[in-house]
């Protein structure tokens, strides 16, 4: 493995006295797509938020060798502004990341997610799937060195989900490290390099994607 951009050592997280994660050791390397799977409530989103620096661990260490502007995060909220147009939303995130006001880059990002025709429409009128695509354009625009994607296909139709897989693979091929929480494992597995299974609040398995069979999880409530 190349020098990791993120490393978790014996990370645990408690909410009150309830453990959500225990003794997690995990490293994420540039150019790697890591698929994180597990039952609902297994701690996947907590793992993502800790890695993103949005939540501190209760125990253990998190080392991320990146500046905050080099990390792209897509969670369960789209983080778009409904009163702004799609173009204005991306310009805002562009300035926030210190990239200036490159309108050509904004339009290119919208085109990548199929929203170029809606550049000047207010985001508040968008469907859930369109809002999700705009949120994805937000992170693709800034070309982060680490992408943390928590169920990014939420609300996407099959064509948009296929676009997402292509963009994730392209980001990794360009050198980004990607951590991806998915419930559509069979469809997403070909775009991945490695699979981590969260079970019983710990990492139950950490294997190459080529060695992982999604059918193993069929009886555990994971798609």
Secondary structure as UniProt FT lines:
FT   STRAND          4..15
FT   TURN            16..17
FT   STRAND          18..29
FT   TURN            30..31
FT   STRAND          33..37
FT   TURN            40..41
FT   HELIX           44..52
FT   STRAND          59..64
FT   HELIX           68..70
FT   STRAND          71..74
FT   TURN            82..83
FT   HELIX           86..96
FT   TURN            97..98
FT   HELIX           103..112
FT   TURN            113..114
FT   HELIX           116..118
FT   TURN            119..120
FT   HELIX           123..125
FT   HELIX           128..141
FT   TURN            142..143
FT   STRAND          146..150
FT   TURN            152..155
FT   HELIX           158..173
FT   TURN            174..175
FT   STRAND          177..181
FT   HELIX           185..188
FT   HELIX           189..191
FT   STRAND          194..199
FT   TURN            200..201
FT   STRAND          202..208
FT   HELIX           209..211
FT   HELIX           214..220
//
